[in-house]
Amino acid sequence: MKTKLVLKTYGLLLSFLSLLNIILFIIFYVIAAKHYPGGSWLEPDINGFSFWHNYLCDLLDINAINGKQNEARLYAIVALCFLCTGILFIWSLLPKLFTTNNNIQKLMGGSGYLSLFSILFLVLGYHDIVVRIAGIFGLVAFVTCCIELYRTSYVKLFLLGVVCIIIFLCNYYIYETGITIHILPFVQKITFILFIVWFIALDLTLYQKIRHPDDTQNKKY
């Protein structure tokens, strides 16, 4: 009985911390954007961070595109660490949503952890390589997660996950082909927003599941 209580408390704590980390990610990325000196690939001489023209990764560069030292870098690195930690907690709890363990969940977990680990290398400057590696692992993780959500009848979470995957693929297609590249900064931010919403929805569902594990009336989203 004590073991179950400890595991439940641990799960609730991780769920809370994952949400807190995502909120801190948003806060620190806003702070980073405020400190960005300026410049984008379309308009190198503009001041500040442009929602329409700057990529989120611009905030991680040592120097801003306008040539000035990037004062946003530290805040952006902290924000990225918060995001990866929050998703890591969610991913570690995800099996609690599903009724049985299987190889798909093992693939989901492994690819998710590898994607998160790969993303951290963005701070070292290996942008293109990191994006491709993390993107492949991330896609496998998201697809397998959606498969399990569908199997377990979390219909709304499944549909939102599918939407995220579709826009993720659109983002990746534009990035690789260069077609309509001028809209990619905007598409990238929409992709981030949708995924953040999905992660928060997953976390809140996990919280309810952990809090009431034996509730057969537990609503599925």
LUMNU-267677 format. One record per residue: residue number from 1; residue in three letters; x, y, z of N, C-alpha, C in turn. Coordinates in Angstrom, 2 decimals. Example, Ala and Ser with C-alpha at 12.3 -4.5 7.8 and 13.67 -1.06 7.14 Angstrom:
- 1, ALA, 13.19, -5.69, 7.80, 12.30, -4.50, 7.80, 13.20, -3.30, 7.80
- 2, SER, 12.85, -2.25, 7.08, 13.67, -1.06, 7.14, 12.90, 0.03, 7.87
end
This chain:
- 1, MET, 0.83, -1.20, 0.00, 0.00, 0.00, 0.00, 0.87, 1.26, 0.00
- 2, LYS, 1.94, 1.25, 0.84, 2.83, 2.39, 0.90, 3.56, 2.59, -0.42
- 3, THR, 3.92, 1.46, -1.06, 4.61, 1.53, -2.34, 3.74, 2.20, -3.39
- 4, LYS, 2.45, 1.82, -3.43, 1.52, 2.43, -4.38, 1.37, 3.92, -4.13
- 5, LEU, 1.32, 4.30, -2.85, 1.18, 5.71, -2.50, 2.41, 6.50, -2.93
- 6, VAL, 3.58, 5.91, -2.71, 4.83, 6.57, -3.10, 4.89, 6.75, -4.62
- 7, LEU, 4.53, 5.69, -5.36, 4.54, 5.76, -6.83, 3.53, 6.78, -7.34
- 8, LYS, 2.36, 6.83, -6.69, 1.35, 7.79, -7.08, 1.83, 9.22, -6.84
- 9, THR, 2.42, 9.44, -5.66, 2.94, 10.77, -5.33, 4.06, 11.16, -6.29
- 10, TYR, 4.92, 10.21, -6.61, 6.02, 10.45, -7.55, 5.47, 10.82, -8.93
- 11, GLY, 4.46, 10.09, -9.39, 3.86, 10.36, -10.69, 3.20, 11.73, -10.75
- 12, LEU, 2.46, 12.08, -9.69, 1.81, 13.39, -9.62, 2.85, 14.52, -9.61
- 13, LEU, 3.95, 14.27, -8.90, 5.01, 15.28, -8.83, 5.64, 15.49, -10.21
- 14, LEU, 5.92, 14.40, -10.91, 6.50, 14.51, -12.25, 5.54, 15.23, -13.21
- 15, SER, 4.26, 14.92, -13.09, 3.26, 15.56, -13.93, 3.23, 17.06, -13.68
- 16, PHE, 3.26, 17.44, -12.40, 3.28, 18.87, -12.05, 4.55, 19.54, -12.56
- 17, LEU, 5.70, 18.88, -12.37, 6.97, 19.45, -12.79, 7.06, 19.59, -14.30
- 18, SER, 6.46, 18.65, -15.02, 6.48, 18.75, -16.49, 5.73, 19.99, -16.95
- 19, LEU, 4.57, 20.25, -16.35, 3.79, 21.44, -16.69, 4.55, 22.70, -16.30
- 20, LEU, 5.17, 22.68, -15.14, 5.94, 23.83, -14.68, 7.11, 24.13, -15.62
- 21, ASN, 7.78, 23.08, -16.08, 8.91, 23.25, -16.99, 8.47, 23.83, -18.32
- 22, ILE, 7.32, 23.41, -18.80, 6.81, 23.95, -20.07, 6.47, 25.43, -19.92
- 23, ILE, 5.86, 25.79, -18.79, 5.54, 27.20, -18.53, 6.82, 28.02, -18.45
- 24, LEU, 7.84, 27.48, -17.77, 9.11, 28.19, -17.66, 9.79, 28.32, -19.02
- 25, PHE, 9.64, 27.30, -19.86, 10.16, 27.39, -21.23, 9.56, 28.58, -21.96
- 26, ILE, 8.25, 28.73, -21.89, 7.57, 29.83, -22.56, 8.06, 31.18, -22.03
- 27, ILE, 8.15, 31.27, -20.70, 8.58, 32.53, -20.07, 10.00, 32.90, -20.51
- 28, PHE, 10.91, 31.93, -20.46, 12.30, 32.23, -20.79, 12.50, 32.49, -22.28
- 29, TYR, 11.68, 31.87, -23.13, 11.83, 32.16, -24.55, 11.31, 33.55, -24.88
- 30, VAL, 10.27, 33.99, -24.18, 9.80, 35.36, -24.35, 10.88, 36.34, -23.90
- 31, ILE, 11.52, 36.04, -22.76, 12.61, 36.89, -22.27, 13.76, 36.91, -23.28
- 32, ALA, 14.08, 35.74, -23.84, 15.15, 35.65, -24.83, 14.82, 36.51, -26.06
- 33, ALA, 13.58, 36.42, -26.52, 13.17, 37.22, -27.68, 13.31, 38.71, -27.41
- 34, LYS, 13.03, 39.12, -26.16, 13.14, 40.53, -25.78, 14.60, 40.99, -25.81
- 35, HIS, 15.54, 40.07, -25.57, 16.95, 40.43, -25.51, 17.69, 40.23, -26.84
- 36, TYR, 16.99, 39.71, -27.85, 17.66, 39.46, -29.14, 18.00, 40.78, -29.81
- 37, PRO, 19.27, 41.01, -30.17, 19.68, 42.30, -30.74, 19.00, 42.64, -32.06
- 38, GLY, 18.85, 41.64, -32.94, 18.18, 41.93, -34.19, 18.78, 41.21, -35.38
- 39, GLY, 18.07, 41.30, -36.49, 18.51, 40.69, -37.73, 17.80, 39.38, -38.00
- 40, SER, 17.39, 39.19, -39.24, 16.83, 37.92, -39.69, 17.41, 37.63, -41.07
- 41, TRP, 17.17, 36.43, -41.56, 17.76, 36.06, -42.85, 17.15, 36.86, -44.00
- 42, LEU, 15.94, 37.35, -43.84, 15.32, 38.17, -44.87, 15.62, 39.66, -44.68
- 43, GLU, 15.75, 40.08, -43.42, 16.02, 41.49, -43.11, 17.14, 41.57, -42.07
- 44, PRO, 18.40, 41.49, -42.52, 19.54, 41.42, -41.60, 19.70, 42.64, -40.70
- 45, ASP, 19.13, 43.78, -41.09, 19.39, 45.01, -40.34, 18.26, 45.42, -39.40
- 46, ILE, 17.21, 44.63, -39.29, 16.10, 45.01, -38.42, 16.51, 44.86, -36.96
- 47, ASN, 15.87, 45.63, -36.10, 16.15, 45.57, -34.67, 15.20, 44.60, -33.98
- 48, GLY, 15.72, 43.87, -32.99, 14.88, 42.99, -32.20, 14.50, 41.70, -32.91
- 49, PHE, 13.69, 40.92, -32.23, 13.25, 39.61, -32.72, 11.93, 39.76, -33.46
- 50, SER, 11.88, 39.26, -34.70, 10.68, 39.34, -35.51, 9.91, 38.02, -35.46
- 51, PHE, 8.65, 38.09, -35.05, 7.81, 36.89, -35.01, 7.67, 36.28, -36.39
- 52, TRP, 7.65, 37.13, -37.41, 7.39, 36.67, -38.78, 8.64, 36.21, -39.52
- 53, HIS, 9.81, 36.75, -39.14, 11.01, 36.50, -39.94, 12.11, 35.75, -39.22
- 54, ASN, 12.13, 35.76, -37.88, 13.18, 35.05, -37.15, 12.77, 33.63, -36.80
- 55, TYR, 13.75, 32.73, -36.83, 13.54, 31.37, -36.34, 13.80, 31.34, -34.84
- 56, LEU, 13.19, 30.40, -34.15, 13.44, 30.26, -32.73, 14.91, 29.93, -32.45
- 57, CYS, 15.52, 29.19, -33.39, 16.92, 28.81, -33.22, 17.87, 30.00, -33.31
- 58, ASP, 17.41, 31.11, -33.90, 18.25, 32.31, -33.96, 18.64, 32.78, -32.56
- 59, LEU, 17.78, 32.51, -31.61, 18.03, 32.95, -30.24, 19.17, 32.18, -29.58
- 60, LEU, 19.56, 31.04, -30.17, 20.62, 30.21, -29.59, 22.00, 30.53, -30.14
- 61, ASP, 22.06, 31.34, -31.19, 23.34, 31.64, -31.81, 24.20, 32.53, -30.92
- 62, ILE, 25.52, 32.39, -31.05, 26.44, 33.21, -30.27, 26.33, 34.67, -30.68
- 63, ASN, 26.27, 34.90, -31.97, 26.09, 36.26, -32.49, 24.75, 36.35, -33.22
- 64, ALA, 24.08, 37.49, -33.06, 22.83, 37.71, -33.78, 23.14, 37.91, -35.27
- 65, ILE, 22.12, 37.83, -36.09, 22.32, 37.94, -37.53, 22.83, 39.33, -37.92
- 66, ASN, 22.51, 40.34, -37.13, 23.01, 41.69, -37.44, 24.47, 41.89, -37.02
- 67, GLY, 25.10, 40.83, -36.50, 26.51, 40.89, -36.16, 26.82, 41.19, -34.71
- 68, LYS, 25.84, 41.62, -33.95, 26.05, 41.95, -32.56, 26.07, 40.69, -31.69
- 69, GLN, 26.69, 40.78, -30.51, 26.69, 39.66, -29.58, 25.24, 39.37, -29.15
- 70, ASN, 24.90, 38.10, -29.18, 23.51, 37.70, -28.90, 23.28, 37.59, -27.40
- 71, GLU, 22.67, 38.61, -26.83, 22.38, 38.61, -25.40, 21.22, 37.68, -25.03
- 72, ALA, 20.54, 37.14, -26.03, 19.41, 36.25, -25.78, 19.84, 34.80, -25.57
- 73, ARG, 21.08, 34.49, -25.92, 21.54, 33.10, -25.96, 21.35, 32.36, -24.64
- 74, LEU, 21.78, 32.96, -23.53, 21.69, 32.28, -22.24, 20.25, 31.97, -21.88
- 75, TYR, 19.35, 32.94, -22.08, 17.94, 32.72, -21.78, 17.36, 31.62, -22.67
- 76, ALA, 17.78, 31.59, -23.93, 17.27, 30.58, -24.86, 17.75, 29.19, -24.49
- 77, ILE, 19.01, 29.08, -24.03, 19.54, 27.78, -23.60, 18.78, 27.28, -22.38
- 78, VAL, 18.55, 28.17, -21.42, 17.78, 27.81, -20.23, 16.37, 27.36, -20.63
- 79, ALA, 15.76, 28.10, -21.55, 14.41, 27.75, -22.02, 14.40, 26.37, -22.67
- 80, LEU, 15.40, 26.09, -23.51, 15.48, 24.79, -24.18, 15.64, 23.66, -23.17
- 81, CYS, 16.44, 23.87, -22.13, 16.62, 22.86, -21.09, 15.31, 22.60, -20.34
- 82, PHE, 14.56, 23.68, -20.06, 13.27, 23.51, -19.40, 12.32, 22.70, -20.28
- 83, LEU, 12.30, 23.01, -21.57, 11.39, 22.29, -22.49, 11.74, 20.81, -22.54
- 84, CYS, 13.01, 20.50, -22.74, 13.43, 19.10, -22.84, 13.14, 18.34, -21.54
- 85, THR, 13.34, 19.00, -20.41, 13.07, 18.36, -19.12, 11.58, 18.09, -18.96
- 86, GLY, 10.75, 19.07, -19.32, 9.31, 18.89, -19.22, 8.80, 17.75, -20.09
- 87, ILE, 9.28, 17.70, -21.33, 8.85, 16.62, -22.24, 9.38, 15.28, -21.76
- 88, LEU, 10.60, 15.29, -21.22, 11.19, 14.05, -20.68, 10.30, 13.46, -19.58
- 89, PHE, 9.81, 14.31, -18.68, 8.92, 13.85, -17.62, 7.63, 13.27, -18.20
- 90, ILE, 7.06, 13.98, -19.17, 5.82, 13.49, -19.80, 6.06, 12.14, -20.46
- 91, TRP, 7.15, 12.04, -21.19, 7.44, 10.80, -21.93, 7.66, 9.62, -20.99
- 92, SER, 8.26, 9.90, -19.82, 8.49, 8.83, -18.86, 7.19, 8.34, -18.22
- 93, LEU, 6.17, 9.22, -18.20, 4.88, 8.86, -17.60, 3.88, 8.29, -18.60
- 94, LEU, 4.13, 8.50, -19.90, 3.15, 8.13, -20.92, 2.63, 6.69, -20.84
- 95, PRO, 3.48, 5.69, -20.53, 2.97, 4.32, -20.44, 1.80, 4.16, -19.48
- 96, LYS, 1.65, 5.07, -18.51, 0.55, 4.98, -17.56, -0.81, 5.21, -18.23
- 97, LEU, -0.82, 5.81, -19.41, -2.08, 6.03, -20.12, -2.59, 4.75, -20.78
- 98, PHE, -1.70, 3.82, -21.03, -2.03, 2.66, -21.83, -2.26, 1.42, -20.96
- 99, THR, -3.12, 0.54, -21.43, -3.55, -0.60, -20.63, -2.54, -1.74, -20.63
- 100, THR, -1.79, -1.90, -21.72, -0.82, -2.99, -21.81, 0.51, -2.47, -22.32
- 101, ASN, 1.57, -3.16, -21.97, 2.90, -2.82, -22.50, 3.16, -3.60, -23.77
- 102, ASN, 3.81, -2.97, -24.74, 4.13, -3.66, -25.98, 5.38, -3.04, -26.61
- 103, ASN, 5.80, -3.62, -27.73, 7.03, -3.16, -28.38, 6.88, -1.75, -28.98
- 104, ILE, 5.67, -1.38, -29.36, 5.45, -0.04, -29.90, 5.76, 1.01, -28.84
- 105, GLN, 5.36, 0.73, -27.59, 5.66, 1.67, -26.51, 7.16, 1.76, -26.24
- 106, LYS, 7.85, 0.63, -26.37, 9.31, 0.65, -26.19, 9.96, 1.50, -27.28
- 107, LEU, 9.47, 1.36, -28.52, 9.98, 2.17, -29.62, 9.65, 3.64, -29.39
- 108, MET, 8.44, 3.91, -28.90, 8.01, 5.27, -28.60, 8.94, 5.90, -27.56
- 109, GLY, 9.20, 5.16, -26.48, 10.05, 5.69, -25.42, 11.47, 5.92, -25.88
- 110, GLY, 12.05, 4.92, -26.53, 13.44, 5.02, -26.97, 13.66, 6.15, -27.97
- 111, SER, 12.79, 6.25, -28.96, 12.95, 7.29, -29.98, 12.70, 8.67, -29.38
- 112, GLY, 11.77, 8.76, -28.44, 11.49, 10.04, -27.79, 12.69, 10.53, -26.99
- 113, TYR, 13.30, 9.64, -26.22, 14.47, 10.02, -25.42, 15.65, 10.42, -26.32
- 114, LEU, 15.85, 9.68, -27.42, 16.94, 10.00, -28.34, 16.72, 11.35, -29.02
- 115, SER, 15.47, 11.66, -29.34, 15.16, 12.94, -29.95, 15.46, 14.09, -28.99
- 116, LEU, 15.05, 13.94, -27.72, 15.30, 14.97, -26.73, 16.81, 15.16, -26.49
- 117, PHE, 17.53, 14.05, -26.43, 18.98, 14.12, -26.24, 19.64, 14.82, -27.41
- 118, SER, 19.17, 14.54, -28.63, 19.75, 15.15, -29.83, 19.51, 16.65, -29.86
- 119, ILE, 18.34, 17.09, -29.45, 17.99, 18.51, -29.50, 18.96, 19.37, -28.68
- 120, LEU, 19.45, 18.82, -27.58, 20.36, 19.57, -26.72, 21.63, 20.01, -27.45
- 121, PHE, 21.99, 19.32, -28.53, 23.20, 19.67, -29.27, 23.02, 20.92, -30.12
- 122, LEU, 21.79, 21.45, -30.15, 21.57, 22.71, -30.86, 22.43, 23.84, -30.29
- 123, VAL, 22.70, 23.78, -28.99, 23.47, 24.84, -28.35, 24.93, 24.82, -28.80
- 124, LEU, 25.38, 23.72, -29.41, 26.76, 23.62, -29.87, 26.93, 24.11, -31.30
- 125, GLY, 25.80, 24.40, -31.96, 25.88, 24.98, -33.29, 25.70, 24.03, -34.46
- 126, TYR, 25.50, 22.74, -34.19, 25.33, 21.77, -35.28, 23.86, 21.74, -35.73
- 127, HIS, 23.39, 22.87, -36.21, 21.95, 23.05, -36.40, 21.34, 22.06, -37.38
- 128, ASP, 21.85, 22.03, -38.62, 21.23, 21.21, -39.66, 21.26, 19.73, -39.32
- 129, ILE, 22.40, 19.25, -38.83, 22.54, 17.84, -38.46, 21.59, 17.49, -37.32
- 130, VAL, 21.57, 18.35, -36.31, 20.72, 18.11, -35.14, 19.25, 18.09, -35.52
- 131, VAL, 18.84, 19.03, -36.36, 17.43, 19.10, -36.79, 17.02, 17.82, -37.50
- 132, ARG, 17.88, 17.31, -38.35, 17.54, 16.10, -39.11, 17.49, 14.87, -38.19
- 133, ILE, 18.48, 14.72, -37.33, 18.52, 13.55, -36.44, 17.37, 13.59, -35.45
- 134, ALA, 17.21, 14.74, -34.77, 16.13, 14.87, -33.80, 14.77, 14.75, -34.47
- 135, GLY, 14.67, 15.26, -35.70, 13.41, 15.19, -36.44, 12.99, 13.76, -36.74
- 136, ILE, 13.95, 12.95, -37.15, 13.64, 11.54, -37.47, 13.19, 10.79, -36.21
- 137, PHE, 13.98, 10.91, -35.15, 13.61, 10.25, -33.89, 12.28, 10.79, -33.37
- 138, GLY, 12.09, 12.10, -33.47, 10.85, 12.71, -32.99, 9.64, 12.22, -33.76
- 139, LEU, 9.77, 12.10, -35.08, 8.66, 11.63, -35.89, 8.25, 10.22, -35.50
- 140, VAL, 9.24, 9.35, -35.29, 8.94, 7.98, -34.85, 8.23, 7.99, -33.50
- 141, ALA, 8.70, 8.83, -32.59, 8.10, 8.92, -31.26, 6.65, 9.40, -31.33
- 142, PHE, 6.39, 10.42, -32.14, 5.05, 10.99, -32.23, 4.07, 10.02, -32.91
- 143, VAL, 4.54, 9.36, -33.96, 3.66, 8.40, -34.68, 3.30, 7.24, -33.78
- 144, THR, 4.29, 6.67, -33.09, 4.01, 5.54, -32.20, 3.12, 5.95, -31.03
- 145, CYS, 3.31, 7.18, -30.55, 2.45, 7.68, -29.47, 1.01, 7.78, -29.95
- 146, CYS, 0.82, 8.29, -31.16, -0.54, 8.41, -31.71, -1.19, 7.05, -31.91
- 147, ILE, -0.40, 6.08, -32.32, -0.92, 4.71, -32.49, -1.46, 4.19, -31.16
- 148, GLU, -0.70, 4.39, -30.10, -1.12, 3.92, -28.78, -2.31, 4.72, -28.25
- 149, LEU, -2.35, 6.02, -28.52, -3.50, 6.83, -28.10, -4.77, 6.36, -28.81
- 150, TYR, -4.65, 6.02, -30.08, -5.80, 5.53, -30.84, -6.26, 4.18, -30.30
- 151, ARG, -5.32, 3.30, -30.02, -5.65, 1.98, -29.50, -6.34, 2.06, -28.13
- 152, THR, -5.99, 3.08, -27.36, -6.53, 3.21, -26.01, -7.73, 4.16, -25.97
- 153, SER, -8.19, 4.58, -27.14, -9.41, 5.39, -27.30, -9.31, 6.80, -26.73
- 154, TYR, -8.10, 7.37, -26.72, -7.95, 8.79, -26.41, -8.09, 9.56, -27.72
- 155, VAL, -9.33, 9.70, -28.17, -9.60, 10.18, -29.52, -9.11, 11.61, -29.74
- 156, LYS, -9.43, 12.52, -28.82, -9.05, 13.91, -29.00, -7.53, 14.09, -28.96
- 157, LEU, -6.88, 13.38, -28.06, -5.42, 13.45, -28.00, -4.80, 12.87, -29.27
- 158, PHE, -5.41, 11.80, -29.78, -4.94, 11.20, -31.02, -5.08, 12.17, -32.19
- 159, LEU, -6.24, 12.81, -32.32, -6.48, 13.74, -33.43, -5.55, 14.95, -33.36
- 160, LEU, -5.37, 15.48, -32.14, -4.45, 16.60, -31.98, -3.03, 16.19, -32.32
- 161, GLY, -2.66, 14.97, -31.94, -1.33, 14.46, -32.28, -1.14, 14.33, -33.78
- 162, VAL, -2.17, 13.88, -34.49, -2.10, 13.76, -35.95, -1.92, 15.13, -36.59
- 163, VAL, -2.66, 16.12, -36.10, -2.50, 17.49, -36.61, -1.07, 17.97, -36.40
- 164, CYS, -0.52, 17.70, -35.22, 0.86, 18.08, -34.93, 1.84, 17.42, -35.89
- 165, ILE, 1.63, 16.15, -36.16, 2.53, 15.42, -37.06, 2.44, 15.99, -38.47
- 166, ILE, 1.24, 16.32, -38.93, 1.06, 16.86, -40.28, 1.80, 18.18, -40.44
- 167, ILE, 1.62, 19.09, -39.48, 2.29, 20.39, -39.59, 3.80, 20.24, -39.36
- 168, PHE, 4.19, 19.25, -38.55, 5.61, 18.95, -38.37, 6.23, 18.54, -39.71
- 169, LEU, 5.54, 17.70, -40.46, 6.02, 17.26, -41.77, 6.05, 18.41, -42.77
- 170, CYS, 5.05, 19.30, -42.70, 5.05, 20.49, -43.56, 6.26, 21.37, -43.26
- 171, ASN, 6.52, 21.55, -41.97, 7.68, 22.33, -41.52, 8.97, 21.72, -42.07
- 172, TYR, 9.08, 20.42, -41.96, 10.29, 19.71, -42.39, 10.44, 19.75, -43.92
- 173, TYR, 9.31, 19.65, -44.64, 9.34, 19.70, -46.10, 9.84, 21.05, -46.60
- 174, ILE, 9.32, 22.12, -46.00, 9.76, 23.47, -46.39, 11.24, 23.65, -46.09
- 175, TYR, 11.65, 23.16, -44.93, 13.05, 23.30, -44.50, 14.00, 22.59, -45.47
- 176, GLU, 13.63, 21.40, -45.92, 14.51, 20.60, -46.77, 14.48, 21.04, -48.23
- 177, THR, 13.33, 21.48, -48.72, 13.19, 21.81, -50.15, 13.42, 23.30, -50.44
- 178, GLY, 13.16, 24.14, -49.45, 13.29, 25.58, -49.67, 12.07, 26.20, -50.32
- 179, ILE, 11.06, 25.39, -50.62, 9.83, 25.89, -51.23, 9.04, 26.71, -50.20
- 180, THR, 8.66, 27.91, -50.56, 7.98, 28.87, -49.67, 8.77, 29.05, -48.37
- 181, ILE, 10.09, 29.10, -48.49, 10.95, 29.20, -47.31, 10.67, 30.47, -46.50
- 182, HIS, 10.13, 31.49, -47.17, 9.90, 32.76, -46.48, 8.83, 32.66, -45.40
- 183, ILE, 7.96, 31.64, -45.48, 6.92, 31.49, -44.45, 7.33, 30.51, -43.36
- 184, LEU, 8.53, 29.92, -43.48, 8.95, 28.90, -42.52, 9.04, 29.40, -41.08
- 185, PRO, 9.55, 30.62, -40.82, 9.57, 31.08, -39.43, 8.18, 31.09, -38.78
- 186, PHE, 7.18, 31.49, -39.54, 5.81, 31.49, -39.03, 5.30, 30.07, -38.82
- 187, VAL, 5.54, 29.19, -39.80, 5.11, 27.79, -39.69, 5.80, 27.12, -38.51
- 188, GLN, 7.06, 27.45, -38.29, 7.80, 26.87, -37.17, 7.14, 27.22, -35.83
- 189, LYS, 6.71, 28.47, -35.71, 6.09, 28.89, -34.45, 4.72, 28.25, -34.26
- 190, ILE, 3.96, 28.11, -35.34, 2.67, 27.41, -35.25, 2.90, 25.96, -34.83
- 191, THR, 3.95, 25.34, -35.39, 4.30, 23.96, -35.03, 4.60, 23.86, -33.54
- 192, PHE, 5.40, 24.78, -33.02, 5.74, 24.79, -31.60, 4.50, 24.96, -30.74
- 193, ILE, 3.64, 25.90, -31.12, 2.43, 26.17, -30.32, 1.55, 24.93, -30.25
- 194, LEU, 1.34, 24.28, -31.40, 0.49, 23.08, -31.42, 1.07, 21.96, -30.57
- 195, PHE, 2.38, 21.77, -30.67, 3.01, 20.72, -29.87, 2.96, 21.04, -28.38
- 196, ILE, 3.14, 22.31, -28.03, 3.04, 22.70, -26.62, 1.64, 22.40, -26.10
- 197, VAL, 0.61, 22.73, -26.89, -0.77, 22.44, -26.50, -0.96, 20.94, -26.33
- 198, TRP, -0.42, 20.15, -27.25, -0.55, 18.69, -27.18, 0.15, 18.14, -25.93
- 199, PHE, 1.36, 18.61, -25.66, 2.09, 18.15, -24.48, 1.35, 18.50, -23.19
- 200, ILE, 0.79, 19.70, -23.14, 0.04, 20.09, -21.94, -1.20, 19.22, -21.79
- 201, ALA, -1.89, 18.94, -22.90, -3.07, 18.07, -22.85, -2.70, 16.66, -22.39
- 202, LEU, -1.59, 16.15, -22.89, -1.11, 14.83, -22.45, -0.81, 14.85, -20.95
- 203, ASP, -0.16, 15.91, -20.51, 0.22, 16.01, -19.10, -1.01, 16.08, -18.19
- 204, LEU, -2.00, 16.88, -18.56, -3.20, 16.99, -17.74, -3.97, 15.66, -17.71
- 205, THR, -3.99, 14.95, -18.83, -4.63, 13.63, -18.87, -3.88, 12.65, -17.98
- 206, LEU, -2.56, 12.70, -18.02, -1.74, 11.84, -17.16, -2.00, 12.15, -15.69
- 207, TYR, -2.11, 13.42, -15.37, -2.37, 13.81, -13.98, -3.67, 13.19, -13.47
- 208, GLN, -4.72, 13.28, -14.28, -6.00, 12.69, -13.90, -5.92, 11.18, -13.79
- 209, LYS, -5.18, 10.57, -14.70, -5.04, 9.11, -14.69, -4.28, 8.63, -13.46
- 210, ILE, -3.22, 9.34, -13.12, -2.43, 8.97, -11.94, -3.20, 9.23, -10.66
- 211, ARG, -3.94, 10.33, -10.64, -4.69, 10.69, -9.44, -5.83, 9.73, -9.18
- 212, HIS, -6.48, 9.25, -10.24, -7.62, 8.32, -10.09, -7.38, 7.08, -10.96
- 213, PRO, -6.39, 6.27, -10.61, -6.04, 5.12, -11.46, -7.12, 4.05, -11.54
- 214, ASP, -7.96, 3.95, -10.54, -8.98, 2.89, -10.51, -10.37, 3.39, -10.89
- 215, ASP, -10.45, 4.62, -11.35, -11.74, 5.19, -11.71, -12.13, 4.76, -13.11
- 216, THR, -13.05, 3.83, -13.22, -13.48, 3.31, -14.51, -14.25, 4.36, -15.32
- 217, GLN, -14.70, 5.42, -14.64, -15.43, 6.47, -15.32, -14.48, 7.61, -15.75
- 218, ASN, -13.20, 7.38, -15.57, -12.22, 8.39, -15.91, -12.38, 8.80, -17.36
- 219, LYS, -12.66, 10.07, -17.60, -12.96, 10.54, -18.95, -11.73, 10.50, -19.82
- 220, LYS, -11.91, 9.99, -21.03, -10.80, 9.94, -21.98, -10.95, 11.07, -22.99
- 221, TYR, -9.82, 11.72, -23.25, -9.84, 12.86, -24.17, -9.21, 12.48, -25.50
end
